Amino acid sequence: MPNVTSRHVFAFFAGLDGTGHHLFGSMLRSCPYCNDASELRHALLPWWFLDHAPAERRAMQSRVTTLFRSLMQRQEEQPLTIWFLNVFEEEGTGQLSYPNGASARFMPHVDLLASAARAAQAELYIVALHRDAASVEASVRARYLKNYQNRWGSIDAAHPIATAMVAQATSLRAQLMALAPEQLMCLHYETLPLGAGVLDRALCRGDGSCAGWSFLEAAKTNYRPGRRTSTVPLQPYQQPMHTANLQLMATCKTMAELT
């Protein structure tokens, strides 16, 4: 059973490449309540390849459920522990973004993660990260273009990033719709740093306090506005990506209205 003397909260940041995973990793370095759920993070990696048989997925879900319970049973000296499943550390797994490592075969499944958390009676929040489509592509193109060309080039050699982002945004949208509305938080990159206040309200104690530390103040320290590309006209090949991104954001809005 969950440890009643210490609140254990779990958070997974679900978003396309280029939506801010590394930024949040930098923010958490000063957080007194934040920890990397290392063993759980590594257990997720093989679970999310697309070609597992149903029996394998059931076995993996059982393992992930057990890991959730194990972490909740830890006796912590502090009244709150926030376990981060993908942005606190990335060694051996990457940031588990959509797609992870630009791989066409590797897609995080937050619906499966949420199912395991429910079985463990764990308090899990999915933070859906958003950013306008042109900015996402510009960020990825500047850092990982070769990875996308190698792994998605056979699908669309001219514009592999846009091709990948459409596929991943569509998949993520379907997964978010399978969540309980109260599990989902949505955070748009362009609202930072003020937008980070939503994390204080959900992840910290009931009064929104994390022992004098806050996501809002950490965002003020670490956030650097990117090159604004949202005012640049979309190229024809970017339009499907833009449409998929808008649908993803609309899903967040719809889910919020259900709570």
Helices and strands as residue ranges (DSSP letters): E 7-14, H 21-27, G 28-30, E 34-36, H 38-47, H 54-72, E 80-84, G 100-102, H 110-120, E 123-130, H 133-152, H 160-177, G 181-183, E 184-188, G 189-191, G 194-196, H 197-203, H 215-222, G 236-238, H 239-258
